[in-house]
Amino acid sequence: MAQCLPHTKTVDLWTLGVLAYKLLCSKAPFLTTTYQESYRKIMTLQFKMPPDVTKPVAHLISRLFL
């Protein structure tokens, strides 16, 4: 539980997006060298979708991150 809030389905959907990204791209979507920078990227949804990922798949993954 982050910030003493209960786990919701939103967490599961976000995790599904991360797993899908990792399976397609072979790396984590918000990977950086520091925890603080990773957290900032997660909170601002800063990730790059490789150009070989189809638009429907990219759209699905980006929607799972919301």
C-alpha positions in Angstrom: 0.0 0.0 0.0 1.5 3.3 -1.1 0.6 6.3 1.0 -1.7 4.1 3.2 -4.2 3.8 0.4 -5.9 0.5 -0.5 -4.9 -1.4 -3.6 -7.4 -0.9 -6.5 -7.9 -2.2 -10.0 -6.1 0.9 -11.3 -2.9 -0.5 -9.9 -3.5 -3.8 -11.7 -4.2 -2.1 -15.0 -1.1 0.1 -14.7 1.1 -2.9 -13.9 -0.4 -4.7 -17.0 0.7 -1.7 -19.1 4.3 -1.9 -17.6 4.4 -5.7 -18.3 3.1 -5.3 -21.8 5.7 -2.6 -22.5 8.5 -4.7 -21.1 7.5 -7.7 -23.1 7.4 -5.7 -26.4 10.4 -3.5 -25.8 12.7 -5.6 -23.5 13.0 -2.7 -21.0 11.0 -0.9 -18.4 9.0 2.1 -19.6 10.2 4.4 -16.8 13.7 3.1 -16.3 16.3 5.6 -15.1 19.4 5.6 -12.9 17.7 7.0 -9.8 14.5 6.3 -7.9 13.6 10.0 -7.8 13.9 10.3 -11.6 11.9 7.1 -12.2 9.2 8.5 -9.9 9.1 11.8 -11.8 8.8 10.0 -15.1 6.0 7.8 -13.8 4.1 10.8 -12.4 4.4 12.8 -15.6 4.0 9.7 -17.9 7.3 10.3 -19.7 8.1 7.2 -21.7 9.0 6.6 -25.4 7.2 4.0 -27.5 9.6 2.4 -30.1 8.6 3.1 -33.7 8.1 -0.6 -34.5 5.2 -0.9 -32.0 1.8 -0.6 -33.8 -0.5 2.3 -33.1 -3.3 0.1 -31.5 -0.8 -1.5 -29.2 0.9 1.8 -28.3 -2.6 3.3 -27.6 -3.6 0.4 -25.4 -0.4 0.6 -23.3 -0.6 4.4 -23.0 -4.3 4.1 -21.8 -3.2 1.5 -19.2 -0.8 4.0 -17.7 -3.6 6.5 -17.0 
